[in-house]
Amino acid sequence: MTAVKPGSTIGILGGGQLGRMLALAAAKLGYRTHIFCPDERSPAFHVARQFTIAPYENEEALAEFAKSCAVVTYEFENVPAKTAEIVARHSNLRPCARALKISQDRLLEKTFLNECGVTTAPFQPFETEEELTAAFRVIGRPAVAKTRRMGYDGKGQILIKNRQDIDRVMEVTGGAPSILEGFVQFDREISAIVARSVEGDVAAFPVGENVHTNHILDTTDVPATITEVVEAKAKVMATRIANALDYVGVLAVEMFVNDKTGDVIVNEIAPRVHNSGHWTIEGAETSQFEQHIRAICGLPLGPTKALGKVRMKNLLGKDILEYEQYLADTNAHFHHYGKLDPRDGRKMGHVTWVERFRPEEK
Amino acid sequence: MTAVKPGSTIGILGGGQLGRMLALAAAKLGYRTHIFCPDERSPAFHVARQFTIAPYENEEALAEFAKSCAVVTYEFENVPAKTAEIVARHSNLRPCARALKISQDRLLEKTFLNECGVTTAPFQPFETEEELTAAFRVIGRPAVAKTRRMGYDGKGQILIKNRQDIDRVMEVTGGAPSILEGFVQFDREISAIVARSVEGDVAAFPVGENVHTNHILDTTDVPATITEVVEAKAKVMATRIANALDYVGVLAVEMFVNDKTGDVIVNEIAPRVHNSGHWTIEGAETSQFEQHIRAICGLPLGPTKALGKVRMKNLLGKDILEYEQYLADTNAHFHHYGKLDPRDGRKMGHVTWVERFRPEEK
């Protein structure tokens, strides 16, 4: 495989902040970007050479877009299968369509993960109330019901503690293909982020520890407060997943850790750059965004060490209006995604604090 | 003065690599950019929301451009006075037109610098051969003749060692307003880069040491191999210049150092981000590009410490084709400006090596 040379055009499906930061990283390396997104107010459009505003179902627009690009990637995993197929017909789609297919469906995802030898919560598929009742008998309580598709930030999930909750489940899933998962006791959530190159080299970033508030990521800290064994285990699992998918690009794997037992189970995978990897922009030797661009362009992967103790915090909704406070903080790196409407819970920017290694520190 | 809020549009006159890196820094802080440049292949266009392709003399296009921007800055000092005036009429021009006027003209520049109490080479203006001969009598040999305007990368300069060289001078200057400078013996060239905010705060980056090859910057090293006294002197001089201009933005001052005497004399000023400040992107707490955007938007200045021992090297012409070598170097940060034609001597990209402070280092 020959490298996609600087000066070439990289296509990105999706025009949010991830697409925007990918475009900025691509520009550093001399690439042009072409963003495809149905939303005319996409913040990624502001930093790209070309953009196409069209639905993901517009085959003609997709074909034209793909033809203009040496390689196409995506910033979200819910790219429709048909969209991915059209793009792959006219360009190189990286990561591959299989990574999309698996990460879009919790049943395929968990089945695949177990086949990789990676532990997940126990699970049972269901559609009808009868199937749910049967699944509940196998999984036990507490359990979590989730639709198989289109869940993010805790949407389409319901915790079941008793039989009365079962009625509520059917209201939420409405008979859509779903799974019932065993509730996992865990002490912390971590993210293992790895990149895999076209040649199959894998580079793992230090593991980050995530704290969610209202099901939305609030902070990521590096290093995570886990043992070296758990850190190594998490990286091995993510690497195994990337290899099994013959993956090219950055892959994020969310995991739960039980401190006492040292057990690590995988919650879900995201075949893309991830919010829990934003800390790498100033906190690691290479940012996850540059790493993804390097990988999909067939370039050598960059080094991944952390440059100190790092904390990333999301700025949601009106948090962003406090930007002067973050700009005045001499340890903070402030990022604003250029979105104009600070709706509640909307990801508007983030801040990264890096407590850099100093000569006097151990 | 109220700050220019993230989400607003920043105008940039000039679409080269400096404009491009300014646009990338603006995007990180949530700003949109509008680039004005006559060259349709400007690399800054690829990362900006809007661009205008028009000559700097097109008053209508300039007025429309300026009206679309909350603040306008520039990436080169040879912005015509009339252009600056039109922009200032319809928007906020930062840095101010006076900084442009002075830096465009070696006679005004040197006169201004001496008025600031900053040492320069001795100089005498001339136009005719008679005036040159008279100037030569005052300045002595060796001397350097330079046209007052439009000189960069050593263009329009001629070294005079003897009377025969005088004829060649008149061929080069063609009777254009020029100056004759005393030749300065120096051991090294350094750059003092400072930023001044709307409120008048000044933040200086560590001084960098420059090496030129064929009159084009080759490398910048930080720290410079100068004494603390010389470092402090250089920063004080640059600060004095910024204050005297009531300057807003990043200002670069090129200086010559005599190691034995500790003398520092100013060679020239550039009222903009500067090639010798590229090392700050990965090598300093804040990059010169972000610092410039902060300054012109009325935001607080960022911290300026170096993060280690840093070297920046320009990649000229075909140097850029060796990009895989730099990408494979785990200490190197590679930048490609997205220009497609690697003409000899053309600035195509740069590499920065940061030898970061580690716990075991002193």
Interface residues (C-beta under 8 A of the other chain):
Chain A: A3 P6 G7 R20 A23 L24 A27 K28 L29 G30 Y31 R32 T33 F45 H46 V47 A48 R49 E285 R294 L299 P300 G302 P303 L307 I320 Y323 E324 L327 A328 T330 F334 H335 H336 Y337 G338 K339 L340 G349 R356 F357 R358 P359 E360 E361 K362
Chain B: A3 P6 G7 R20 A23 L24 A27 K28 L29 G30 Y31 R32 T33 F45 H46 V47 A48 R49 E285 R294 L299 P300 G302 P303 L307 I320 Y323 E324 L327 A328 T330 F334 H335 H336 Y337 G338 K339 L340 G349 R356 F357 R358 P359 E360 E361 K362
